Amino acid sequence: MTGAWIKCLGIACTFVGSIYIYGRPSPFKARDDPEMIRRRFVSVFLTCLVAWIPLALDLHQKENQTPRLLEEALGLKFDGLVAACTLPLILTAILFFGPLIHKLVDGELHWPTTGKTFLQFARTFLVAPIAEEFCFRSCMIPLLLGRGTTVTTAVLCSPLLFGAAHLHHGWELKCQGYPAALIVQNIGLMFGYTTVFGWYAAFLFHRTGHLAGAILPHMFCNYMGFPNFHLIPEHPHMILLAISYLMGIFGFSMLLVPITDPNFYNRVSAII
C-alpha cells in the first residue's frame, strides 16, 4: 500500500515538475505568455503518456488482466458515457445555482472565451481539466484501490496531492512581485478550494467509473471560479442570492448520491 502512495506522489511531482522544464515564469515571460503555454502543453502531454504506466504494471502482475481492464480502470470506456457526460455536470450546475444567479444578475454570465486568447481558453477549459483528471484521478485512484487502500482513504487523501500540486502558483506570484502576505493568502485559498474540488472529482470518478464524469465538472468549475460569498451581504439582490445559494446547496446534498448511482453508468470494474 505504501508503494502505491509513493507512486502517486511520483505522478504528482512529475506533473508539476514537467511544467518547469523550460524554466520558471518571470515578469518578462509570465504564465500567459503564448510560448510558455505551448511548452507546458507539451510537458503535461508527455506526463500523461507515462502517468498510467504504474497502474498498467500493477494490473499486469495480476492474473487474467487484459488491456480492456486497464481501460475500465482508467475510466476510458463508452459504456455509460452519455450518463457520465451529463448527470455529474447537471449535479455540479445545481451546486453552483447560487453563483450562476449571482453572475446573471451582475451581467457576468458570458462565454468562456470572452477576454481570453485561444491558448488561454484551451489551457483553462481543455488541457488542464483533462490532464489533471487523468493523472490525479484515473491514474491514482485505481492504483490505490488495487493495492488495498479503502475507497474512503483514496477519495479523501489522494486529492491532498492534487491540492499540493497547485502550491507552485505561489512561486509564480512571487516572480510577478506580489507581497508575501497576499501570496500566502492566495495559495492557502487555492489549496483549500482545489482539495475540496479534488474530493468531489474523486467521488465522481469512483461512483461513475468514467474519466468524463470528473472532467466536465472540472471544466465547469474552472469557468465558475470560487464563489463570491463575501459579496452577498451588501448586494442589492441579497435575498435572491441568499435563497439561490441555499437552494443550490440543498439540491446538491439531496441529489449527490442518487445522481451518482453506479447503476446509471454501467460501472463494472472492481478496481474502481
PyMOL commands that set and color helices and strands:
alter all, ss='L'
color gray80, all
select helices_A, chain A and resi 2-18+34-51+53-61+67-74+81-95+97-105+118-138+141-146+151-164+169-175+180-208+212-224+229-231+238-259+262-265
alter helices_A, ss='H'
color red, helices_A
deselect
rebuild
show_as cartoon
